């Protein structure tokens, strides 16, 4: 399976999903005009990845701003991962937030309470 790499723009995050290492990374701002179109390829990649995942899948999320459409799509990604976690796949989410960013911190708390995946909320 090929890596999924999407370069960062002013409205979309950097995406680096590597099936060989099992590390999935999103970093930056997520305010695309059409979040469903942007996240479709990510959701599709994650679905295919879990057909043959690594022993441990690590999701590193370091988003500085997230609009509501992106938030819904990120939750959809977490739900896919959560379903595989419930089936016995080993997964870990690291949610990074900046010290004064209460909105991103609170969103991490919300996601953590929604899924049952091991979920670290880490200040950077």
Residue pairs with C-beta under 8 A, 6 or more apart in sequence:
1 19
1 48
1 49
1 52
2 19
3 16
3 17
3 18
3 19
3 20
4 15
4 16
4 17
4 41
4 42
4 45
5 15
5 16
5 17
6 12
6 13
6 14
6 15
6 41
6 42
7 14
8 14
8 27
8 28
10 29
11 29
11 30
11 31
11 32
11 33
12 28
12 29
12 30
12 31
12 32
12 38
13 26
13 27
13 28
13 29
13 30
13 63
14 25
14 26
14 27
14 28
15 25
15 26
15 42
16 23
16 24
16 25
17 23
17 24
17 25
17 42
17 45
17 46
17 49
18 24
19 49
19 52
19 53
19 54
20 54
21 54
22 53
22 54
22 55
22 56
22 57
22 58
23 57
23 58
23 60
24 46
24 49
24 57
24 58
24 59
24 60
25 59
25 60
25 61
25 62
26 60
26 61
26 62
26 63
26 74
27 60
27 61
27 62
27 63
28 62
28 63
28 64
29 63
29 64
29 65
29 66
30 63
30 65
30 66
30 67
30 70
30 74
31 65
31 66
31 67
31 70
32 38
32 67
32 69
32 70
34 69
35 67
35 69
35 70
35 72
35 73
36 69
36 73
38 70
38 73
39 70
39 73
39 74
39 76
39 77
42 73
42 77
43 73
43 76
43 77
43 80
46 77
46 80
46 81
47 80
49 57
50 57
50 80
50 81
50 84
50 89
53 84
53 89
55 90
56 90
56 91
56 92
57 81
57 89
57 90
57 91
57 92
58 91
58 92
58 93
58 94
59 77
59 78
59 81
59 91
59 92
59 93
59 94
60 94
60 96
61 74
61 93
61 94
61 95
61 96
61 108
62 96
62 124
63 70
63 74
63 104
64 98
64 101
64 104
65 104
66 74
66 104
66 107
71 107
74 111
75 111
75 114
78 93
78 111
78 114
78 115
78 117
79 115
81 91
81 93
81 115
81 117
82 115
82 116
82 117
84 91
85 91
85 115
85 116
85 117
86 116
91 117
91 118
92 117
92 118
92 119
92 120
93 111
93 112
93 115
93 117
93 118
93 119
93 120
94 120
94 122
95 108
95 111
95 112
95 119
95 120
95 121
95 122
96 122
96 123
96 124
97 104
97 105
97 108
97 121
97 122
97 123
97 124
98 104
98 123
98 124
99 123
99 124
105 121
108 119
108 121
109 121
111 119
112 119
112 121
